[in-house]
């Protein structure tokens, strides 16, 4: 497969390097121990943030706000993937699923249909086996803890290569005894995880834009997903709007993100990920949504995954 490349024009950057999902070695000025690792500069940057990782009003406040959207995306995708009539033995027992926009129906009827669907969905969720999750690039554990608190989750394993940030995650975990047996953290690259370890859910949120070889990270992650399991991703499109919002405004003007957090040449377009997953046997992109941060409103979903930040859900089909 040829490296996926897309040349950007009219960006306020010189000597722009396209990284995308290429497996070729970039021009770097630091030692690389793992193909799925980030640069030493970025590692040092995140280690410096460790002491304030759980300060909801500190440098990571925008990440705390985004976590609400992360959890909504995961739970909505999982719930919508449930076949409401999977165990039905007769047509009379079937839950009605209209083949058209339910908003076209009178409001009382639409509400009754939705209520019946949700009731059935809750029953099926409770009857399903609990899920094992792997949070790659877990950082200080903001998402890992949220996942571990879900009733349908059996266990969560968070892995990261930042020692100081992982220590912050472990210290915060101790504040909630209910997480003791459900959540564990490891200093590990994804390729060092035993091939025998399989998961129902793997997450890589705000992570791909910080690694040197996203192609290798994705391949390693896919090898740990159970049949029917899910990979959840969020990252940033490589475009002018992303540079303007995440770097110029976010880091330098509004200062809601620490300077140096983002690098435009490491952003990956949603279309590039779509194309890459089309070539991965037994995997399909099931959902993709854009998201935007508004200073006075927080994060919200958009219908434009090709602009700015985006979420993606990929399912292993067999």
LINWOSUL-V922408 format. One record per helix or strand of 2 or more residues. SS is the DSSP state (helix for helix, strand for strand). FROM is the first residue (numbers start at 1). TO is the last residue. If there is no record, write none. Layout:
SS:FROM:TO + SS:FROM:TO
This chain:
helix:40:48 + helix:50:52 + helix:61:80 + helix:91:93 + helix:102:104 + helix:107:127 + strand:131:136 + helix:142:148 + strand:153:160 + helix:163:173 + helix:177:179 + strand:183:187 + helix:190:192 + strand:199:205 + helix:208:210 + helix:214:222 + strand:225:236 + helix:240:253 + helix:264:266 + helix:270:278 + strand:283:294 + strand:298:302 + strand:309:316
